[in-house]
Amino acid sequence: MTRTLVRSAALAIAGGLLASALPFTAAPALAAPPNEVPTQPTKGACGFAPLEDQTYSTFVGLPNDPARTPSRGTSGVVLQTNQGDIPVVLERAKAPCTVLSFEFLTRTKYFDGTDCHRLTAYTTPPAALSVLQCGDPLGTGWGDPGYSFKDELDSAKALGNWPGFPDGSRKVYPRGTLAMANGGPDTNGSQFFLVYADSRLRPDYTVFGHVTEEGMKVLDTIAAGGIDAGTEGTEQDGAPAIGVTIERAKRTGTS
């Protein structure tokens, strides 16, 4: 596996598995100082589990994990990028543990100064994958926060079926979706993707919010900038040609 093949983020398209350069209101509490990686999962409802292999980890602690994870209301975060602000809305009811983790990583400035390393534009039938992938401090598709947590796939299973798949094995991840990237069942970490055009995927990727209309304008600009295939990508899958850096991720309130 080369560095441009993702370790912690894989997306399924066209019936296969594509792995490429690309994964509440409670105050966070660190289970251990950043340099002291714990070995046991948190004891709350989410069970954030430290990774045994920390080779590609940027560890900032574990999220606070209450016995009852907040599951109502929304939380706002703005991804302040060099291409413009991308506000997103986190929806607790869809994926409470995912929102809890994303809020924690935002508070600890985990996303600050990180590059969105992957842009896809698969449009040739039957493939359809149009996403910007972010959340890896290494900028390679290999990075993770040193912990993982379980999938919350009811939100994905509730999506509409892709035409021709009445069994629900392929879903429409609609334009504006905010979802987690992963490398298999229950391997969520920090990597996430923003959908700029309806995409066909297995319901294996936790949906936990959406991009605002304002954010979609910026996302469209990034997509229109095209893809830099580099040495290991393709015209349909590589780094954003215009370069996208999350200069700061900032919480904007809850409701």
N, C-alpha and C positions, 0 to 999 in steps of 0.2 A: 504494500500500500504506500503510495507516495504522499507527500505532505499535502497535496491538494485534494486528496481523497479524505472525506470527512471521517472522523472517528466518533464524534458524538452527535452528528446530524446527518440523517439520511432521509430522502424523500422518495416515495414510490410513485412512479409514473408509468403509463403505457403498459400496465400489468406487470412491471418488473420493479427492481429496486435500484434507484439511482443514488449513488453516493459520490458526491463531488465537492468542489471547493466551497464548499460552503465551509438547533436541540438547533389588606384590611385595616383596618384601622388600628389594630394592636401595634404598639411600639416594638421594634425589634430588640432582641437580646442575643448577644453572642454567646454560644455555648463554650467557646474557648478563644484565647487570643489567636490572631491570624497565623502565628507561627507554630501553634500547637494544634495539630489536626486531631480531632477526636476519632475514636474507633467505633463508637456505637451510634445507632440512629437516635434521633430525638424521640421523646416519649409521647408526643402529642398525636393528634389525629393524622397528621401528614407524614410523619416518620421520615424526615430528611436523613438520608443515609450517606455518611462519608464514604468516598471512593477508596478502595484498597490501593489502586494505582493512581498516584498523584503526579505522574510524570508531566501531564499537560495542564495541571490545575493552577488556577490563580485563586487561592483560598482566602476568603475574608470572614470566615466564621459560618455558623449555621443560623438559619432563621429561627426566630421565636416560634414555638409550635404549641399553641394552646390545645387543651383537650377538645374544645369546640372551635373549629375554624370558622371565622366570619364568612358568611355565605350570602349576604344581602348587600345590595347597593353597588356602586361603582367607584372607581378610583381613577383619577386622571394623571397621566405622565406625558411630558413633552420631551421628545428626543430632539435636542438642539443640535442639528448637524451643520456641516460646512455648506450644505446645499439648501438649507432652510429648516424651519421647525416642522417636526412631524408629531402632532399631538395624537395620543392613543387613549382609548378608554378601556380600562380593565374591568371585566364583568365577573364579580365574585360568584354569582349563582352558577355560571357556566363551569368554573374551575377554581374553587376556593384556594386550594393548596398552591396552584400555579400562580395565582395573583399574589398570594402571601410571599412566595419566593421572589417574584418579580419586584414587588415593592421593597423587599429587603435588599436586593441587589442594587436597586435604584438608590436607596438611602445610603448604602455603603460606597457609592460612587463607582461601583464595579464596571458600569458601562462607559464611564467617562473616558474620553480619549481612545475609544476603540473603533476599529474600521468595520463597516459592513462589507464582508468579504465575498459575498456571492450574489450574483444577479442572474436569473434564468429567463429565457424567452422561448420555451418549447411551444410551438404553435402548429406543428405539422400533425394532423390526425394520425393515430388516436391520441398522441401525446398532447398535453396541455399543462404547462407549469410556468407561471409568471409571478415570480416572487423575488423580494430582496431579503437576504438572510443576514442577520446581525447577531451580536451578543457574545462574540469570541474575542477576549483580550489579546490572543495571539494573532488574530487576523488570518488564520490558516484553515479554519474549519475543524481544528483538533482541540481547541481549548474548552475548558469546563471550570465550574466554580469549586470543584473538589467535593461536591455532593450530588446526589441524584434523588429523584422522587417519583412517585407513581404517576401513571397516566390518569387523566380524567377525561374519558372519551365519550361520555354521554353527549357532550356538546358537538363532537364530530359526527356521531351517529345520527344526530338530529338534523344534520344538513340534508339538503335535497340530493336525490340520486343523480349521478351523471347519466345523460341520455344513453340508453342501451344497457343499463345496469340496474334493472328493477330489483335485484337482490341486495342492493346497497353496498356491494363490494367496492364500488368507486363512487365517491361523493363529489359534489361541487363545493369547493372551498371558494366562496364568492369574493369578488373584488372588495377590498377593504378589510378582509379577515386578518386578525392577529393570532398566530398559532405558534406552538412550540415545535422546534426541530428535535429529532432524537435519533439514536442509533439502534433502536429496537425497543421492545416493551419495557416500560418503567425506567428509562434511561434519561429522563428530562434533566437538564442542567441549566445553562444560561442562554443557549442559542435559540433564537426565535426567527420567524419570518413574517413578512408583510406581503399580502397578496395584492398585486396591482391589476390583475385581470383574472376572471374566473379560471380556476385551476382544477384539474382532475387528479384526485388522490384517494388512496385507501383511507378509511376513517381511523387512522392510526396516529393522528397528530392533534394534540389537545388544542382546542379553540378556547381562548381566554379573553377575547376582547375584539376591538375594531379600531381602525384608523379613522380619524375625523375627515370631513370633507376638505378642510384646510390642509391636513396632512397628505391627502391623496394627490393634491396638486403638486406637492414636492416629490412624492413618490413617482408621479407620472413624468416629471422632469428628469429624474434619475433614470427611469426606464428608457426614456427617449434618448438619453446620452449613449446608450448602447453598452456592449459588453467587450471587455478586454480579455481575449482568450489567453493571453500570456503564452507560456510554453506548454501548459498541460490542460488548458480549458478548451472550449469550443465557441463557435459563434453564438451558440444558444445557452452556454453555461460557463461563466467565468466571473471575474471581478467587474464591478461597475466601472465603465471606462472613464467617467468623470471623477471617480473617487468619492467615497462617502465615509465620513468620520463622525461618530457621535461625540461631539465636543463635550456635551453634558446631558445627562438624563435627569429631569427634574419633576418631582411630584407637583401637581397643580390642584389638589384637593380631592375630597371624597363626597359622595352623596348616598 
